């Protein structure tokens, strides 16, 4: 076991042995990537504002970013935006980890066992095809109209990308790596922990990013399905009074939450999977 780990670390270090200048570039790379990813949204907002002021866009159907910002400021002063965002984030941050843990656990079982695949996969694939909007009323009946039903739907949405990507990652590990590990004395469960799971980790991390998107979609569906609280309640109320700027504001907030989560996942991937780093531009 010690020989296998030492050999693996030596190979990784040999492939990632940068000079001092290169190391400084690697340390700066995540910040540079974040700035580059913000450039296009800022450009689109500027074009949107200019087109609105020029009268090329309808002020009712697509208000200018400045108008949306003013509406957001009014909601902040009233405290409605903070309250709705706090409730929605609570539901997301409770339901998402539960769904991811369940999805990864099921993915490991199915990826390693044909019997588990026969037992679980067909049911999970069937459930995955059901739209969230169709499930939201059922979850309200089963778990009540309070927080439990919304958290349960968020959890449900997060399960499937984590499950599918975990299975794909495990099945995609080269069997020759396991043979090499056995030659170094790794056997039994050690093959799973030392070879299979590290090899599947890139796919698992992609599954986490997709799971957050699905969890966010499930959250929106649960909040729009019934009268309640959260950002979805603000959207429903604004829709009734044709307040397009508030609807777009909430959509932008959802997008920013997803953007932030994706950025955190990218940083985690960059740190955990250093051996897969591509050279920066």
TORTORNU-703349 format. One line per 3 residues: number of its first residue (from 1); for each residue x, y, z of N, C-alpha, C, O. Coordinates in steps of 0.2 Angstrom, whole numbers, plus 5000, padded with zeros to 4 digits. Layout:
N
NUM) X Y Z X Y Z X Y Z X Y Z | ...
This chain:
281
1) 5004 4994 5000 5000 5000 5000 5004 5006 5000 5003 5011 4996 | 5010 5006 5004 5014 5012 5005 5018 5013 4998 5019 5019 4996 | 5020 5008 4995 5023 5008 4989 5019 5011 4983 5021 5015 4979
4) 5012 5009 4983 5008 5011 4978 5007 5019 4979 5007 5023 4974 | 5006 5021 4985 5004 5028 4986 5011 5032 4985 5010 5038 4981 | 5017 5030 4987 5023 5033 4985 5024 5034 4978 5026 5039 4975
7) 5023 5029 4974 5023 5029 4967 5019 5033 4963 5020 5037 4959 | 5012 5034 4966 5007 5038 4963 5009 5045 4964 5009 5049 4959 | 5011 5047 4970 5013 5054 4972 5019 5056 4968 5020 5062 4966
10) 5024 5052 4967 5030 5053 4963 5028 5055 4956 5031 5059 4953 | 5023 5051 4953 5021 5052 4946 5018 5059 4945 5019 5062 4940 | 5014 5060 4950 5010 5067 4950 5015 5072 4950 5014 5077 4947
13) 5019 5072 4955 5024 5078 4956 5029 5078 4950 5030 5084 4949 | 5030 5073 4947 5035 5073 4941 5031 5077 4935 5034 5080 4932 | 5025 5076 4935 5021 5079 4929 5019 5086 4931 5017 5089 4926
16) 5020 5088 4937 5017 5095 4939 5023 5099 4942 5022 5103 4946 | 5029 5098 4940 5035 5101 4943 5036 5107 4940 5040 5107 4935 | 5033 5113 4942 5034 5119 4938 5040 5123 4941 5042 5122 4947
19) 5042 5128 4938 5047 5132 4940 5044 5138 4944 5038 5138 4945 | 5048 5142 4947 5045 5147 4952 5041 5152 4948 5036 5154 4951 | 5043 5153 4942 5038 5158 4938 5032 5155 4936 5027 5158 4937
22) 5032 5148 4934 5026 5145 4932 5022 5144 4938 5016 5144 4938 | 5025 5143 4944 5020 5142 4950 5017 5148 4952 5011 5148 4954 | 5020 5154 4951 5016 5160 4952 5010 5161 4947 5005 5164 4949
25) 5011 5159 4941 5006 5159 4936 5000 5155 4938 4994 5157 4937 | 5002 5149 4941 4996 5144 4943 4992 5147 4948 4986 5146 4949 | 4996 5151 4953 4992 5154 4959 4988 5159 4956 4983 5161 4959
28) 4990 5163 4951 4986 5168 4948 4980 5166 4944 4975 5170 4943 | 4980 5160 4942 4976 5158 4936 4968 5158 4938 4964 5160 4934 | 4966 5156 4944 4959 5156 4946 4956 5163 4946 4951 5164 4944
31) 4960 5168 4948 4958 5175 4948 4957 5177 4941 4952 5181 4940 | 4962 5176 4937 4961 5178 4930 4955 5174 4927 4952 5178 4923 | 4954 5168 4928 4948 5165 4925 4942 5168 4927 4937 5169 4923
34) 4941 5170 4934 4935 5173 4936 4934 5180 4933 4928 5182 4931 | 4939 5184 4932 4939 5190 4928 4936 5189 4921 4932 5193 4918 | 4939 5184 4918 4937 5183 4911 4930 5181 4910 4926 5182 4905
37) 4928 5177 4915 4921 5174 4915 4916 5180 4916 4910 5179 4914 | 4918 5185 4920 4913 5191 4921 4913 5196 4915 4908 5200 4915 | 4918 5195 4910 4918 5200 4905 4912 5200 4900 4909 5205 4899
40) 4910 5194 4898 4904 5193 4894 4898 5196 4897 4894 5199 4894 | 4896 5194 4903 4890 5196 4906 4890 5204 4907 4885 5207 4906 | 4895 5207 4909 4896 5214 4909 4894 5217 4902 4891 5222 4902
43) 4897 5214 4897 4896 5217 4890 4889 5217 4888 4886 5221 4885 | 4886 5211 4890 4879 5210 4888 4874 5215 4892 4870 5218 4889 | 4876 5216 4898 4872 5221 4902 4873 5228 4899 4868 5232 4899
46) 4879 5230 4897 4880 5236 4894 4876 5237 4887 4873 5242 4886 | 4876 5232 4883 4872 5232 4877 4865 5232 4878 4861 5236 4875 | 4862 5229 4883 4855 5229 4885 4853 5236 4887 4848 5238 4885
49) 4857 5239 4891 4856 5246 4894 4855 5251 4888 4851 5255 4888 | 4860 5250 4884 4860 5255 4878 4854 5254 4873 4851 5259 4871 | 4853 5248 4872 4847 5246 4868 4841 5249 4871 4836 5251 4867
52) 4840 5248 4877 4834 5250 4881 4833 5258 4881 4828 5260 4879 | 4839 5261 4882 4839 5269 4882 4837 5271 4875 4834 5277 4874 | 4839 5267 4870 4838 5270 4863 4831 5268 4860 4829 5270 4855
55) 4827 5264 4864 4821 5263 4862 4820 5257 4858 4815 5255 4855 | 4825 5253 4857 4825 5247 4853 4822 5241 4857 4819 5236 4854 | 4821 5241 4863 4818 5236 4867 4812 5239 4871 4812 5245 4873
58) 4807 5235 4872 4801 5237 4875 4802 5238 4883 4805 5233 4886 | 4800 5244 4886 4801 5245 4893 4797 5241 4897 4798 5240 4903 | 4791 5238 4894 4787 5234 4898 4789 5226 4898 4789 5223 4903
61) 4791 5224 4892 4793 5217 4891 4800 5216 4893 4801 5210 4896 | 4804 5221 4892 4811 5220 4894 4814 5226 4897 4817 5230 4893 | 4813 5228 4903 4815 5234 4906 4823 5234 4906 4826 5229 4906
64) 4826 5240 4906 4833 5241 4906 4836 5239 4913 4832 5239 4918 | 4842 5237 4913 4846 5235 4919 4845 5240 4925 4845 5239 4931 | 4845 5247 4923 4845 5252 4928 4838 5252 4931 4838 5253 4937
67) 4833 5251 4927 4826 5250 4930 4825 5244 4935 4823 5245 4940 | 4828 5239 4933 4828 5233 4937 4832 5234 4943 4830 5232 4949 | 4838 5238 4943 4842 5239 4949 4838 5244 4954 4838 5243 4960
70) 4834 5248 4951 4830 5253 4955 4825 5249 4959 4823 5250 4965 | 4821 5244 4955 4816 5240 4958 4820 5236 4964 4817 5235 4969 | 4826 5233 4963 4829 5229 4968 4831 5234 4974 4830 5231 4980
73) 4833 5240 4973 4834 5244 4978 4828 5245 4983 4828 5246 4989 | 4822 5246 4979 4816 5247 4983 4814 5241 4987 4812 5241 4993 | 4815 5235 4985 4814 5229 4988 4819 5228 4994 4817 5225 4999
76) 4825 5230 4993 4830 5230 4998 4828 5234 5004 4828 5233 5010 | 4826 5240 5002 4824 5245 5008 4818 5242 5012 4817 5244 5018 | 4813 5239 5008 4807 5236 5012 4809 5230 5016 4805 5228 5020
79) 4815 5227 5014 4817 5221 5017 4814 5214 5014 4816 5209 5016 | 4810 5215 5009 4807 5209 5006 4812 5205 5002 4811 5199 5002 | 4817 5208 4999 4822 5204 4995 4826 5200 4999 4828 5194 4998
82) 4829 5203 5005 4833 5199 5009 4829 5194 5012 4832 5188 5013 | 4823 5195 5014 4819 5189 5018 4818 5184 5013 4819 5178 5014 | 4816 5185 5007 4815 5180 5002 4821 5176 5000 4821 5170 4999
85) 4827 5180 4999 4833 5177 4997 4835 5172 5003 4838 5167 5002 | 4835 5174 5009 4837 5170 5015 4833 5164 5015 4836 5158 5016 | 4827 5164 5014 4822 5158 5014 4824 5153 5009 4825 5147 5010
88) 4825 5156 5003 4827 5152 4997 4834 5148 4998 4834 5142 4996 | 4839 5152 5000 4845 5149 5001 4845 5144 5007 4849 5139 5006 | 4841 5145 5012 4840 5140 5017 4838 5133 5014 4841 5128 5015
91) 4833 5134 5010 4830 5128 5007 4835 5124 5002 4836 5118 5002 | 4839 5128 4999 4844 5126 4994 4850 5123 4997 4852 5117 4996 | 4852 5126 5003 4858 5123 5006 4857 5117 5011 4861 5114 5013
94) 4850 5116 5012 4848 5110 5016 4847 5104 5011 4849 5099 5012 | 4843 5106 5006 4841 5100 5001 4847 5098 4997 4847 5092 4995 | 4851 5103 4994 4856 5101 4990 4861 5096 4992 4862 5091 4989
97) 4864 5097 4998 4869 5092 5001 4866 5085 5002 4869 5080 5001 | 4859 5085 5004 4856 5079 5006 4855 5075 4999 4856 5069 4999 | 4853 5078 4994 4852 5075 4987 4859 5073 4984 4859 5067 4981
100) 4864 5077 4985 4871 5075 4982 4873 5068 4986 4876 5064 4983 | 4873 5068 4993 4875 5062 4996 4871 5056 4994 4874 5051 4993 | 4865 5057 4994 4861 5051 4991 4862 5049 4984 4863 5043 4983
103) 4863 5054 4980 4865 5052 4973 4872 5049 4972 4872 5044 4968 | 4877 5051 4976 4883 5048 4975 4883 5041 4978 4886 5037 4976 | 4880 5041 4984 4879 5034 4987 4876 5029 4982 4879 5023 4982
106) 4871 5031 4979 4867 5026 4975 4872 5025 4968 4872 5019 4966 | 4875 5030 4966 4880 5029 4961 4886 5025 4962 4887 5021 4958 | 4888 5025 4968 4894 5020 4970 4891 5013 4970 4894 5009 4967
109) 4885 5012 4973 4882 5006 4973 4881 5003 4966 4883 4997 4965 | 4878 5007 4962 4876 5004 4955 4883 5004 4951 4883 4999 4947 | 4887 5008 4952 4893 5008 4948 4898 5002 4950 4901 4999 4945
112) 4897 4999 4956 4901 4994 4958 4898 4987 4958 4901 4982 4958 | 4891 4987 4957 4887 4981 4958 4882 4980 4953 4878 4985 4952 | 4882 4975 4949 4877 4974 4944 4870 4972 4947 4865 4974 4944
115) 4870 4969 4953 4864 4968 4957 4861 4975 4959 4855 4975 4958 | 4865 4979 4961 4862 4986 4963 4859 4989 4957 4854 4993 4958 | 4863 4989 4951 4860 4992 4945 4853 4989 4944 4849 4993 4942
118) 4852 4982 4944 4846 4979 4943 4841 4982 4948 4835 4982 4946 | 4843 4983 4954 4838 4985 4959 4836 4992 4959 4830 4994 4959 | 4840 4997 4957 4839 5004 4958 4838 5007 4951 4834 5012 4951
121) 4842 5006 4946 4843 5010 4940 4836 5011 4937 4835 5017 4935 | 4833 5006 4936 4826 5007 4932 4822 5012 4935 4819 5016 4932 | 4821 5011 4942 4817 5016 4946 4819 5023 4945 4815 5028 4944
124) 4826 5024 4946 4829 5031 4946 4828 5034 4939 4827 5040 4939 | 4829 5030 4934 4828 5033 4927 4821 5035 4926 4820 5040 4923 | 4816 5031 4929 4809 5033 4928 4808 5039 4932 4804 5044 4929
127) 4810 5040 4938 4809 5046 4942 4812 5052 4939 4809 5058 4939 | 4818 5051 4936 4822 5057 4933 4818 5060 4927 4819 5066 4926 | 4813 5057 4924 4810 5059 4918 4804 5064 4921 4801 5067 4916
130) 4802 5064 4927 4796 5067 4929 4797 5075 4930 4802 5076 4934 | 4794 5079 4927 4795 5086 4928 4794 5089 4935 4790 5086 4939 | 4798 5093 4937 4797 5096 4944 4790 5099 4946 4788 5098 4951
133) 4788 5103 4941 4781 5106 4942 4776 5101 4943 4771 5102 4946 | 4777 5095 4940 4772 5090 4941 4772 5087 4948 4767 5084 4951 | 4778 5087 4951 4779 5084 4957 4778 5088 4963 4776 5086 4969
136) 4779 5095 4962 4778 5100 4967 4771 5099 4971 4771 5099 4977 | 4765 5099 4968 4759 5098 4971 4759 5091 4975 4756 5091 4981 | 4762 5086 4973 4762 5080 4976 4766 5080 4982 4764 5077 4988
139) 4772 5083 4982 4776 5084 4988 4773 5088 4993 4774 5087 4999 | 4769 5093 4991 4765 5097 4996 4760 5093 5000 4759 5094 5006 | 4757 5088 4996 4752 5084 4999 4756 5079 5004 4753 5077 5009
142) 4761 5076 5002 4765 5071 5006 4768 5074 5012 4768 5072 5018 | 4772 5080 5011 4776 5083 5016 4773 5089 5020 4776 5092 5024 | 4767 5092 5017 4764 5098 5020 4766 5104 5016 4771 5103 5011
145) 4763 5109 5017 4765 5115 5013 4770 5119 5016 4772 5125 5013 | 4774 5117 5021 4779 5121 5024 4786 5119 5021 4786 5117 5015 | 4791 5120 5025 4798 5120 5022 4799 5113 5020 4803 5112 5015
148) 4797 5108 5023 4798 5101 5022 4797 5099 5015 4801 5095 5011 | 4792 5101 5012 4790 5099 5005 4795 5102 5000 4797 5099 4995 | 4797 5108 5001 4801 5112 4997 4808 5109 4997 4812 5108 4992
151) 4811 5108 5003 4817 5105 5004 4818 5098 5001 4823 5096 4998 | 4812 5094 5002 4812 5087 4999 4812 5088 4991 4816 5083 4988 | 4809 5092 4988 4809 5093 4981 4816 5095 4979 4819 5093 4973
154) 4819 5100 4982 4826 5101 4981 4831 5095 4981 4835 5094 4977 | 4830 5092 4986 4834 5086 4987 4833 5081 4982 4838 5078 4979 | 4827 5080 4980 4825 5075 4974 4828 5077 4968 4831 5073 4964
157) 4828 5084 4966 4832 5086 4960 4839 5085 4960 4842 5084 4955 | 4842 5086 4966 4850 5085 4966 4852 5078 4965 4858 5077 4964 | 4848 5073 4966 4850 5066 4966 4853 5064 4960 4858 5061 4959
160) 4849 5066 4954 4850 5062 4948 4857 5064 4944 4860 5059 4942 | 4859 5070 4944 4865 5072 4941 4871 5069 4944 4876 5066 4942 | 4870 5069 4951 4876 5066 4955 4876 5058 4954 4881 5055 4954
163) 4870 5055 4954 4870 5048 4953 4873 5046 4946 4877 5042 4945 | 4870 5049 4941 4872 5047 4934 4880 5048 4933 4883 5044 4930 | 4882 5054 4935 4889 5055 4934 4894 5051 4938 4900 5049 4936
166) 4892 5049 4944 4896 5045 4948 4896 5038 4945 4901 5035 4945 | 4890 5035 4942 4890 5029 4939 4895 5029 4933 4899 5025 4932 | 4894 5035 4929 4898 5035 4923 4906 5036 4925 4910 5033 4921
169) 4907 5039 4930 4914 5040 4932 4917 5033 4934 4923 5032 4932 | 4914 5029 4938 4916 5023 4940 4917 5018 4935 4922 5015 4934 | 4912 5018 4930 4912 5013 4924 4918 5016 4920 4920 5011 4916
172) 4920 5022 4920 4925 5024 4915 4932 5023 4917 4937 5025 4914 | 4933 5021 4923 4940 5020 4926 4943 5014 4922 4940 5009 4922 | 4949 5015 4920 4953 5010 4916 4954 5004 4921 4957 5005 4926
175) 4952 4998 4919 4954 4992 4923 4961 4990 4924 4963 4987 4928 | 4965 4993 4919 4972 4992 4920 4975 4995 4926 4980 4993 4928 | 4972 5001 4928 4974 5004 4934 4973 5000 4940 4978 4999 4945
178) 4968 4996 4940 4967 4991 4946 4972 4986 4946 4974 4984 4951 | 4974 4983 4940 4979 4978 4939 4985 4981 4942 4989 4977 4945 | 4987 4987 4940 4993 4990 4942 4993 4990 4950 4998 4989 4953
181) 4988 4992 4953 4987 4993 4960 4988 4986 4963 4992 4986 4968 | 4985 4981 4960 4986 4975 4963 4993 4972 4963 4996 4969 4968 | 4997 4974 4958 5004 4973 4958 5008 4976 4963 5013 4974 4965
184) 5006 4982 4966 5009 4985 4971 5006 4983 4978 5008 4986 4983 | 5002 4978 4978 4999 4975 4984 4993 4978 4987 4991 4977 4993 | 4989 4982 4983 4982 4984 4984 4977 4979 4983 4977 4977 4977
187) 4973 4977 4987 4968 4972 4986 4961 4974 4989 4961 4979 4994 | 4956 4971 4987 4949 4972 4991 4947 4979 4990 4947 4982 4985 | 4944 4982 4996 4942 4988 4996 4947 4994 4995 4945 4999 4993
190) 4953 4992 4996 4958 4997 4994 4958 4999 4987 4960 5005 4985 | 4956 4994 4982 4955 4996 4975 4950 5001 4974 4951 5006 4970 | 4945 5001 4978 4940 5006 4977 4942 5013 4980 4941 5018 4976
193) 4945 5013 4985 4947 5019 4988 4953 5022 4985 4954 5028 4985 | 4958 5018 4983 4964 5021 4980 4964 5021 4972 4968 5025 4970 | 4960 5018 4969 4960 5018 4962 4953 5020 4959 4953 5025 4955
196) 4948 5017 4961 4941 5018 4957 4939 5025 4959 4937 5029 4954 | 4938 5027 4965 4936 5034 4967 4940 5040 4965 4937 5045 4962 | 4947 5039 4966 4951 5045 4963 4950 5045 4955 4949 5051 4952
199) 4949 5040 4952 4948 5040 4944 4941 5043 4942 4941 5046 4937 | 4936 5041 4947 4930 5044 4945 4928 5051 4948 4923 5054 4946 | 4933 5054 4951 4932 5060 4954 4930 5066 4949 4926 5070 4951
202) 4934 5066 4944 4932 5072 4939 4925 5071 4937 4921 5077 4937 | 4922 5065 4935 4915 5065 4934 4910 5066 4939 4905 5069 4938 | 4912 5065 4945 4908 5066 4951 4908 5074 4952 4902 5076 4954
205) 4913 5077 4951 4913 5084 4952 4909 5088 4947 4905 5093 4948 | 4909 5085 4941 4904 5088 4936 4897 5087 4938 4893 5091 4937 | 4896 5081 4941 4889 5079 4943 4887 5084 4949 4881 5086 4949
208) 4892 5086 4953 4890 5091 4958 4887 5098 4955 4883 5101 4957 | 4891 5100 4950 4889 5106 4947 4882 5106 4944 4878 5110 4944 | 4881 5100 4940 4874 5099 4937 4869 5098 4942 4863 5100 4941
211) 4871 5095 4948 4866 5094 4953 4863 5100 4956 4858 5101 4958 | 4868 5105 4957 4866 5112 4959 4861 5115 4955 4856 5118 4957 | 4862 5115 4948 4857 5117 4943 4850 5114 4944 4845 5118 4944
214) 4850 5108 4944 4844 5104 4945 4841 5106 4952 4835 5107 4952 | 4845 5106 4957 4842 5108 4964 4839 5115 4963 4833 5116 4966 | 4842 5120 4960 4839 5127 4959 4833 5127 4955 4828 5130 4957
217) 4833 5123 4950 4827 5122 4946 4821 5119 4950 4815 5121 4950 | 4822 5114 4954 4817 5111 4959 4815 5116 4964 4809 5117 4965 | 4820 5120 4966 4818 5126 4971 4813 5131 4968 4808 5132 4971
220) 4814 5133 4962 4810 5138 4959 4803 5134 4957 4798 5138 4959 | 4803 5128 4955 4796 5125 4954 4792 5124 4961 4786 5125 4961 | 4796 5123 4966 4792 5122 4972 4789 5128 4975 4784 5129 4978
223) 4793 5134 4974 4791 5140 4976 4785 5143 4972 4781 5147 4974 | 4786 5142 4965 4780 5144 4961 4774 5140 4961 4769 5143 4959 | 4774 5134 4964 4769 5130 4964 4763 5132 4969 4757 5130 4968
226) 4765 5135 4974 4760 5136 4979 4762 5143 4982 4767 5146 4982 | 4757 5146 4986 4758 5152 4989 4762 5151 4995 4761 5147 4999 | 4767 5155 4996 4772 5154 5001 4777 5160 5002 4775 5166 5001
229) 4783 5158 5003 4788 5163 5004 4794 5161 5000 4794 5156 4996 | 4799 5165 5000 4805 5164 4996 4805 5169 4990 4800 5172 4988 | 4810 5168 4985 4811 5172 4979 4805 5170 4975 4802 5174 4971
232) 4803 5164 4975 4798 5162 4970 4791 5165 4972 4787 5167 4967 | 4790 5167 4978 4784 5170 4980 4784 5178 4977 4779 5180 4975 | 4790 5181 4977 4791 5187 4974 4789 5187 4967 4786 5192 4964
235) 4792 5182 4963 4790 5181 4956 4783 5180 4955 4780 5183 4950 | 4780 5176 4959 4772 5175 4958 4769 5181 4959 4764 5183 4955 | 4770 5185 4964 4767 5191 4966 4768 5197 4960 4763 5200 4958
238) 4774 5197 4958 4776 5202 4953 4772 5200 4946 4771 5204 4942 | 4772 5194 4945 4768 5191 4939 4761 5193 4939 4758 5195 4934 | 4758 5193 4944 4751 5195 4945 4750 5202 4943 4745 5204 4941
241) 4755 5207 4945 4754 5214 4944 4758 5216 4938 4759 5222 4938 | 4760 5212 4934 4764 5213 4928 4770 5218 4930 4772 5222 4926 | 4774 5216 4935 4780 5220 4937 4786 5216 4934 4789 5212 4937
244) 4787 5217 4928 4792 5213 4924 4799 5214 4927 4803 5209 4927 | 4800 5220 4929 4807 5221 4932 4809 5217 4938 4814 5215 4939 | 4803 5216 4942 4805 5212 4948 4806 5204 4946 4810 5201 4949
247) 4802 5202 4941 4803 5195 4939 4810 5194 4936 4813 5189 4938 | 4812 5199 4932 4819 5198 4929 4824 5199 4935 4829 5195 4935 | 4823 5203 4940 4827 5204 4945 4828 5197 4949 4834 5195 4950
250) 4823 5194 4950 4823 5187 4954 4827 5182 4949 4830 5178 4952 | 4825 5182 4943 4829 5178 4938 4836 5179 4938 4840 5174 4939 | 4838 5185 4938 4845 5187 4939 4848 5185 4945 4854 5182 4945
253) 4845 5185 4951 4847 5183 4957 4848 5175 4957 4853 5173 4959 | 4844 5172 4954 4844 5164 4953 4851 5163 4949 4855 5159 4951 | 4852 5167 4944 4858 5166 4940 4864 5167 4943 4869 5164 4943
256) 4864 5172 4948 4870 5174 4951 4872 5169 4957 4877 5167 4958 | 4866 5166 4960 4867 5161 4964 4871 5155 4961 4875 5152 4963 | 4868 5153 4955 4871 5147 4951 4878 5149 4949 4882 5144 4949
259) 4879 5155 4947 4886 5157 4945 4891 5156 4950 4896 5154 4949 | 4889 5159 4956 4893 5158 4962 4895 5151 4964 4900 5149 4965 | 4890 5147 4964 4891 5140 4966 4895 5136 4961 4899 5132 4962
262) 4894 5138 4954 4898 5135 4949 4906 5137 4950 4910 5134 4949 | 4907 5144 4952 4913 5146 4953 4917 5143 4959 4923 5141 4958 | 4913 5141 4964 4916 5138 4970 4918 5131 4968 4923 5128 4970
265) 4913 5128 4964 4915 5121 4961 4921 5121 4957 4925 5116 4957 | 4922 5126 4953 4928 5126 4949 4934 5127 4953 4939 5124 4951 | 4934 5131 4958 4939 5131 4962 4941 5125 4966 4947 5123 4966
268) 4936 5121 4968 4937 5115 4971 4940 5110 4966 4944 5106 4968 | 4937 5110 4960 4940 5105 4955 4947 5107 4954 4951 5103 4953 | 4949 5114 4953 4956 5116 4952 4960 5114 4957 4966 5112 4956
271) 4958 5114 4964 4962 5112 4969 4963 5104 4970 4968 5102 4971 | 4957 5101 4969 4957 5093 4970 4960 5089 4965 4963 5084 4966 | 4959 5092 4959 4962 5088 4953 4967 5092 4949 4967 5094 4943
274) 4973 5093 4953 4978 5097 4951 4981 5094 4945 4984 5097 4940 | 4981 5087 4944 4984 5083 4939 4980 5084 4932 4983 5082 4927 | 4974 5087 4932 4971 5088 4926 4971 5095 4924 4967 5097 4919
277) 4975 5100 4927 4975 5107 4925 4978 5107 4918 4983 5104 4916 | 4974 5112 4914 4977 5113 4908 4981 5120 4909 4980 5124 4913 | 4985 5121 4904 4990 5127 4905 4986 5133 4903 4981 5133 4899
280) 4987 5138 4907 4983 5144 4906 4985 5148 4900 4991 5147 4897 | 4980 5152 4897 4982 5156 4891 4987 5162 4893 4988 5165 4889
